[in-house]
Amino acid sequence: MADLKSAGLIYLKGVLFAAIVVCCAVMLFLTSPTWRTALLIGLLVWASARFYYFLFYVIEKYVDDQYRFSGVISFIRYAVRRRRKG
């Protein structure tokens, strides 16, 4: 699959991801409409965003500036190889 180059399609992709997050959060909350559920959904969204930032910005900028990650699977392969080296 080729890299996405169209700014409009990139924005659309972001909007679609946000729609998935909102739909899932709403469905989970409607299943169990409590403050605890709302808090857990909020923490899940926040922590997921921070984890993504960690994988694709922090590692590249502060740990290994030579490596470029293309996805979570790419990061897992990198981490396993790096651990084996030692």
Distance bins in CASP14 RR format, pairs under 12 A and 6 or more apart:
PFRMAT RR
TARGET T0000
AUTHOR 0000-0000-0000
RMODE 2
METHOD distances of the structure
MODEL  1
1 70 0 0 0 0 0 1 0 0 0 0 0
2 9 0 0 0 0 0 1 0 0 0 0 0
3 9 0 0 0 0 0 1 0 0 0 0 0
3 10 0 0 0 0 0 1 0 0 0 0 0
3 13 0 0 0 0 0 1 0 0 0 0 0
3 70 0 0 0 0 1 0 0 0 0 0 0
4 10 1 0 1 0 0 0 0 0 0 0 0
4 11 0 0 0 0 0 1 0 0 0 0 0
4 12 0 0 0 0 1 0 0 0 0 0 0
4 13 1 0 0 1 0 0 0 0 0 0 0
4 14 0 0 0 0 0 1 0 0 0 0 0
5 13 0 0 0 0 0 1 0 0 0 0 0
6 12 0 0 0 0 1 0 0 0 0 0 0
6 13 0 0 0 0 1 0 0 0 0 0 0
7 13 0 0 0 0 0 1 0 0 0 0 0
7 14 0 0 0 0 0 1 0 0 0 0 0
8 14 0 0 0 0 1 0 0 0 0 0 0
8 15 0 0 0 0 1 0 0 0 0 0 0
8 16 0 0 0 0 0 1 0 0 0 0 0
9 15 0 0 0 0 0 1 0 0 0 0 0
9 16 0 0 0 0 0 1 0 0 0 0 0
10 16 0 0 0 0 0 1 0 0 0 0 0
10 17 0 0 0 0 0 1 0 0 0 0 0
11 17 0 0 0 0 0 1 0 0 0 0 0
11 18 0 0 0 0 0 1 0 0 0 0 0
12 18 0 0 0 0 0 1 0 0 0 0 0
12 19 0 0 0 0 0 1 0 0 0 0 0
13 19 0 0 0 0 0 1 0 0 0 0 0
13 20 0 0 0 0 0 1 0 0 0 0 0
14 20 0 0 0 0 1 0 0 0 0 0 0
14 21 0 0 0 0 1 0 0 0 0 0 0
14 22 0 0 0 0 0 1 0 0 0 0 0
15 21 0 0 0 0 0 1 0 0 0 0 0
15 22 0 0 0 0 0 1 0 0 0 0 0
16 22 0 0 0 0 0 1 0 0 0 0 0
16 23 0 0 0 0 0 1 0 0 0 0 0
17 23 0 0 0 0 0 1 0 0 0 0 0
17 24 0 0 0 0 0 1 0 0 0 0 0
17 45 0 0 0 0 0 1 0 0 0 0 0
17 48 0 0 0 0 0 1 0 0 0 0 0
17 49 0 0 0 0 0 1 0 0 0 0 0
17 52 0 0 0 0 0 1 0 0 0 0 0
18 24 0 0 0 0 0 1 0 0 0 0 0
18 25 0 0 0 0 0 1 0 0 0 0 0
18 45 0 0 0 0 0 1 0 0 0 0 0
18 49 0 0 0 0 0 1 0 0 0 0 0
19 25 0 0 0 0 0 1 0 0 0 0 0
19 26 0 0 0 0 0 1 0 0 0 0 0
20 26 0 0 0 0 0 1 0 0 0 0 0
20 27 0 0 0 0 0 1 0 0 0 0 0
20 45 0 0 0 0 0 1 0 0 0 0 0
20 48 0 0 0 0 0 1 0 0 0 0 0
21 27 0 0 0 0 0 1 0 0 0 0 0
21 28 0 0 0 0 0 1 0 0 0 0 0
21 41 0 0 0 0 1 0 0 0 0 0 0
21 42 0 0 0 0 0 1 0 0 0 0 0
21 44 0 0 0 0 1 0 0 0 0 0 0
21 45 1 0 0 1 0 0 0 0 0 0 0
21 46 0 0 0 0 0 1 0 0 0 0 0
21 48 0 0 0 0 1 0 0 0 0 0 0
21 49 0 0 0 0 1 0 0 0 0 0 0
21 52 0 0 0 0 0 1 0 0 0 0 0
22 28 0 0 0 0 0 1 0 0 0 0 0
22 29 0 0 0 0 0 1 0 0 0 0 0
22 41 0 0 0 0 0 1 0 0 0 0 0
22 42 0 0 0 0 0 1 0 0 0 0 0
22 45 0 0 0 0 1 0 0 0 0 0 0
23 29 0 0 0 0 0 1 0 0 0 0 0
23 30 0 0 0 0 0 1 0 0 0 0 0
23 41 0 0 0 0 0 1 0 0 0 0 0
24 30 0 0 0 0 0 1 0 0 0 0 0
24 31 0 0 0 0 0 1 0 0 0 0 0
24 41 0 0 0 0 1 0 0 0 0 0 0
24 42 0 0 0 0 0 1 0 0 0 0 0
24 44 0 0 0 0 1 0 0 0 0 0 0
24 45 0 0 0 0 1 0 0 0 0 0 0
24 48 0 0 0 0 0 1 0 0 0 0 0
25 31 0 0 0 0 0 1 0 0 0 0 0
25 32 0 0 0 0 0 1 0 0 0 0 0
25 33 0 0 0 0 0 1 0 0 0 0 0
25 37 0 0 0 0 1 0 0 0 0 0 0
25 38 0 0 0 0 1 0 0 0 0 0 0
25 39 0 0 0 0 0 1 0 0 0 0 0
25 40 0 0 0 0 0 1 0 0 0 0 0
25 41 1 0 1 0 0 0 0 0 0 0 0
25 42 1 0 0 1 0 0 0 0 0 0 0
25 43 0 0 0 0 0 1 0 0 0 0 0
25 44 0 0 0 0 1 0 0 0 0 0 0
25 45 1 0 0 1 0 0 0 0 0 0 0
25 46 0 0 0 0 0 1 0 0 0 0 0
25 48 0 0 0 0 0 1 0 0 0 0 0
26 33 0 0 0 0 0 1 0 0 0 0 0
26 37 0 0 0 0 0 1 0 0 0 0 0
26 38 0 0 0 0 0 1 0 0 0 0 0
26 41 0 0 0 0 1 0 0 0 0 0 0
27 33 0 0 0 0 0 1 0 0 0 0 0
27 37 0 0 0 0 0 1 0 0 0 0 0
27 41 0 0 0 0 0 1 0 0 0 0 0
28 34 0 0 0 0 0 1 0 0 0 0 0
28 36 0 0 0 0 0 1 0 0 0 0 0
28 37 1 0 0 1 0 0 0 0 0 0 0
28 38 0 0 0 0 1 0 0 0 0 0 0
28 39 0 0 0 0 0 1 0 0 0 0 0
28 40 0 0 0 0 1 0 0 0 0 0 0
28 41 1 0 1 0 0 0 0 0 0 0 0
28 42 0 0 0 0 0 1 0 0 0 0 0
28 44 0 0 0 0 1 0 0 0 0 0 0
28 45 0 0 0 0 0 1 0 0 0 0 0
29 35 0 0 0 0 0 1 0 0 0 0 0
29 36 0 0 0 0 0 1 0 0 0 0 0
29 37 1 0 1 0 0 0 0 0 0 0 0
29 38 1 0 0 1 0 0 0 0 0 0 0
29 39 0 0 0 0 0 1 0 0 0 0 0
29 40 0 0 0 0 1 0 0 0 0 0 0
29 41 1 0 0 1 0 0 0 0 0 0 0
29 42 0 0 0 0 1 0 0 0 0 0 0
29 44 0 0 0 0 0 1 0 0 0 0 0
29 45 0 0 0 0 0 1 0 0 0 0 0
30 37 0 0 0 0 1 0 0 0 0 0 0
30 38 0 0 0 0 0 1 0 0 0 0 0
30 41 0 0 0 0 0 1 0 0 0 0 0
31 37 1 0 0 1 0 0 0 0 0 0 0
31 38 0 0 0 0 0 1 0 0 0 0 0
31 40 0 0 0 0 0 1 0 0 0 0 0
31 41 0 0 0 0 0 1 0 0 0 0 0
32 38 0 0 0 0 1 0 0 0 0 0 0
32 39 0 0 0 0 0 1 0 0 0 0 0
32 40 0 0 0 0 1 0 0 0 0 0 0
32 41 0 0 0 0 1 0 0 0 0 0 0
33 41 0 0 0 0 0 1 0 0 0 0 0
34 40 0 0 0 0 1 0 0 0 0 0 0
34 41 0 0 0 0 0 1 0 0 0 0 0
35 41 0 0 0 0 0 1 0 0 0 0 0
35 42 0 0 0 0 0 1 0 0 0 0 0
36 42 0 0 0 0 0 1 0 0 0 0 0
36 43 0 0 0 0 0 1 0 0 0 0 0
37 43 0 0 0 0 0 1 0 0 0 0 0
37 44 0 0 0 0 0 1 0 0 0 0 0
38 44 0 0 0 0 0 1 0 0 0 0 0
38 45 0 0 0 0 0 1 0 0 0 0 0
39 45 0 0 0 0 0 1 0 0 0 0 0
39 46 0 0 0 0 0 1 0 0 0 0 0
40 46 0 0 0 0 0 1 0 0 0 0 0
40 47 0 0 0 0 0 1 0 0 0 0 0
41 47 0 0 0 0 0 1 0 0 0 0 0
41 48 0 0 0 0 0 1 0 0 0 0 0
42 48 0 0 0 0 1 0 0 0 0 0 0
42 49 0 0 0 0 0 1 0 0 0 0 0
42 50 0 0 0 0 0 1 0 0 0 0 0
43 49 0 0 0 0 0 1 0 0 0 0 0
43 50 0 0 0 0 0 1 0 0 0 0 0
43 51 0 0 0 0 0 1 0 0 0 0 0
44 50 0 0 0 0 0 1 0 0 0 0 0
44 51 0 0 0 0 0 1 0 0 0 0 0
45 51 0 0 0 0 0 1 0 0 0 0 0
45 52 0 0 0 0 0 1 0 0 0 0 0
46 52 0 0 0 0 0 1 0 0 0 0 0
46 53 0 0 0 0 0 1 0 0 0 0 0
47 53 0 0 0 0 0 1 0 0 0 0 0
47 54 0 0 0 0 0 1 0 0 0 0 0
48 54 0 0 0 0 0 1 0 0 0 0 0
48 55 0 0 0 0 0 1 0 0 0 0 0
48 72 0 0 0 0 0 1 0 0 0 0 0
49 55 0 0 0 0 0 1 0 0 0 0 0
49 56 0 0 0 0 0 1 0 0 0 0 0
49 57 0 0 0 0 0 1 0 0 0 0 0
50 56 0 0 0 0 0 1 0 0 0 0 0
50 57 0 0 0 0 0 1 0 0 0 0 0
50 58 0 0 0 0 1 0 0 0 0 0 0
51 57 0 0 0 0 0 1 0 0 0 0 0
51 58 0 0 0 0 0 1 0 0 0 0 0
51 59 0 0 0 0 0 1 0 0 0 0 0
51 72 0 0 0 0 1 0 0 0 0 0 0
51 75 0 0 0 0 0 1 0 0 0 0 0
52 58 0 0 0 0 0 1 0 0 0 0 0
52 59 0 0 0 0 0 1 0 0 0 0 0
52 69 0 0 0 0 0 1 0 0 0 0 0
52 71 0 0 0 0 1 0 0 0 0 0 0
52 72 0 0 0 0 1 0 0 0 0 0 0
52 75 0 0 0 0 0 1 0 0 0 0 0
53 59 0 0 0 0 1 0 0 0 0 0 0
53 60 0 0 0 0 0 1 0 0 0 0 0
53 61 0 0 0 0 0 1 0 0 0 0 0
53 62 0 0 0 0 0 1 0 0 0 0 0
53 69 0 0 0 0 0 1 0 0 0 0 0
54 60 0 0 0 0 0 1 0 0 0 0 0
54 61 0 0 0 0 0 1 0 0 0 0 0
54 62 0 0 0 0 1 0 0 0 0 0 0
54 63 0 0 0 0 1 0 0 0 0 0 0
54 69 0 0 0 0 0 1 0 0 0 0 0
54 72 0 0 0 0 0 1 0 0 0 0 0
54 75 0 0 0 0 1 0 0 0 0 0 0
54 79 0 0 0 0 0 1 0 0 0 0 0
55 61 0 0 0 0 0 1 0 0 0 0 0
55 63 0 0 0 0 0 1 0 0 0 0 0
55 67 0 0 0 0 0 1 0 0 0 0 0
55 68 0 0 0 0 0 1 0 0 0 0 0
55 69 1 0 0 1 0 0 0 0 0 0 0
55 70 0 0 0 0 0 1 0 0 0 0 0
55 71 1 0 0 1 0 0 0 0 0 0 0
55 72 1 0 0 1 0 0 0 0 0 0 0
55 73 0 0 0 0 0 1 0 0 0 0 0
55 74 0 0 0 0 1 0 0 0 0 0 0
55 75 1 0 1 0 0 0 0 0 0 0 0
55 76 0 0 0 0 1 0 0 0 0 0 0
55 78 0 0 0 0 1 0 0 0 0 0 0
55 79 0 0 0 0 1 0 0 0 0 0 0
56 63 0 0 0 0 0 1 0 0 0 0 0
56 67 0 0 0 0 0 1 0 0 0 0 0
56 68 0 0 0 0 1 0 0 0 0 0 0
56 69 1 0 1 0 0 0 0 0 0 0 0
56 70 0 0 0 0 1 0 0 0 0 0 0
56 71 1 0 0 1 0 0 0 0 0 0 0
56 72 0 0 0 0 1 0 0 0 0 0 0
56 74 0 0 0 0 1 0 0 0 0 0 0
56 75 1 0 0 1 0 0 0 0 0 0 0
56 78 0 0 0 0 0 1 0 0 0 0 0
57 63 0 0 0 0 0 1 0 0 0 0 0
57 65 0 0 0 0 0 1 0 0 0 0 0
57 68 0 0 0 0 0 1 0 0 0 0 0
57 69 0 0 0 0 1 0 0 0 0 0 0
57 75 0 0 0 0 0 1 0 0 0 0 0
58 64 0 0 0 0 0 1 0 0 0 0 0
58 65 0 0 0 0 0 1 0 0 0 0 0
58 69 0 0 0 0 0 1 0 0 0 0 0
58 75 0 0 0 0 0 1 0 0 0 0 0
59 65 0 0 0 0 1 0 0 0 0 0 0
59 66 0 0 0 0 0 1 0 0 0 0 0
59 67 1 0 0 1 0 0 0 0 0 0 0
59 68 0 0 0 0 0 1 0 0 0 0 0
59 69 1 0 0 1 0 0 0 0 0 0 0
59 71 0 0 0 0 0 1 0 0 0 0 0
59 72 0 0 0 0 0 1 0 0 0 0 0
59 74 0 0 0 0 0 1 0 0 0 0 0
59 75 1 0 0 1 0 0 0 0 0 0 0
59 76 0 0 0 0 0 1 0 0 0 0 0
59 78 0 0 0 0 1 0 0 0 0 0 0
59 79 0 0 0 0 1 0 0 0 0 0 0
59 82 0 0 0 0 0 1 0 0 0 0 0
60 66 0 0 0 0 1 0 0 0 0 0 0
60 67 1 0 0 1 0 0 0 0 0 0 0
60 68 1 0 0 1 0 0 0 0 0 0 0
60 69 1 0 0 1 0 0 0 0 0 0 0
60 70 0 0 0 0 0 1 0 0 0 0 0
60 71 0 0 0 0 0 1 0 0 0 0 0
60 74 0 0 0 0 0 1 0 0 0 0 0
60 75 0 0 0 0 0 1 0 0 0 0 0
60 78 0 0 0 0 0 1 0 0 0 0 0
61 67 0 0 0 0 0 1 0 0 0 0 0
61 68 0 0 0 0 0 1 0 0 0 0 0
61 69 0 0 0 0 0 1 0 0 0 0 0
63 69 0 0 0 0 0 1 0 0 0 0 0
63 75 0 0 0 0 0 1 0 0 0 0 0
63 78 0 0 0 0 0 1 0 0 0 0 0
63 79 0 0 0 0 0 1 0 0 0 0 0
63 82 0 0 0 0 1 0 0 0 0 0 0
64 75 0 0 0 0 0 1 0 0 0 0 0
64 78 0 0 0 0 1 0 0 0 0 0 0
64 79 0 0 0 0 0 1 0 0 0 0 0
64 81 0 0 0 0 0 1 0 0 0 0 0
64 82 1 0 0 1 0 0 0 0 0 0 0
64 85 0 0 0 0 0 1 0 0 0 0 0
66 78 0 0 0 0 0 1 0 0 0 0 0
66 82 0 0 0 0 0 1 0 0 0 0 0
67 74 0 0 0 0 1 0 0 0 0 0 0
67 75 0 0 0 0 1 0 0 0 0 0 0
67 77 0 0 0 0 0 1 0 0 0 0 0
67 78 1 0 0 1 0 0 0 0 0 0 0
67 79 0 0 0 0 0 1 0 0 0 0 0
67 81 0 0 0 0 0 1 0 0 0 0 0
67 82 0 0 0 0 1 0 0 0 0 0 0
68 74 0 0 0 0 1 0 0 0 0 0 0
68 75 0 0 0 0 0 1 0 0 0 0 0
68 78 0 0 0 0 1 0 0 0 0 0 0
69 75 1 0 1 0 0 0 0 0 0 0 0
69 76 0 0 0 0 1 0 0 0 0 0 0
69 77 0 0 0 0 1 0 0 0 0 0 0
69 78 1 0 0 1 0 0 0 0 0 0 0
69 79 0 0 0 0 0 1 0 0 0 0 0
70 76 0 0 0 0 0 1 0 0 0 0 0
70 77 0 0 0 0 0 1 0 0 0 0 0
70 78 0 0 0 0 0 1 0 0 0 0 0
71 77 0 0 0 0 1 0 0 0 0 0 0
71 78 0 0 0 0 1 0 0 0 0 0 0
72 78 0 0 0 0 0 1 0 0 0 0 0
72 79 0 0 0 0 0 1 0 0 0 0 0
73 79 0 0 0 0 0 1 0 0 0 0 0
73 80 0 0 0 0 0 1 0 0 0 0 0
74 80 0 0 0 0 0 1 0 0 0 0 0
74 81 0 0 0 0 0 1 0 0 0 0 0
75 81 0 0 0 0 0 1 0 0 0 0 0
75 82 0 0 0 0 0 1 0 0 0 0 0
76 82 0 0 0 0 0 1 0 0 0 0 0
76 83 0 0 0 0 0 1 0 0 0 0 0
77 83 0 0 0 0 0 1 0 0 0 0 0
77 84 0 0 0 0 0 1 0 0 0 0 0
78 84 0 0 0 0 0 1 0 0 0 0 0
78 85 0 0 0 0 0 1 0 0 0 0 0
79 85 0 0 0 0 0 1 0 0 0 0 0
79 86 0 0 0 0 0 1 0 0 0 0 0
80 86 0 0 0 0 0 1 0 0 0 0 0
END
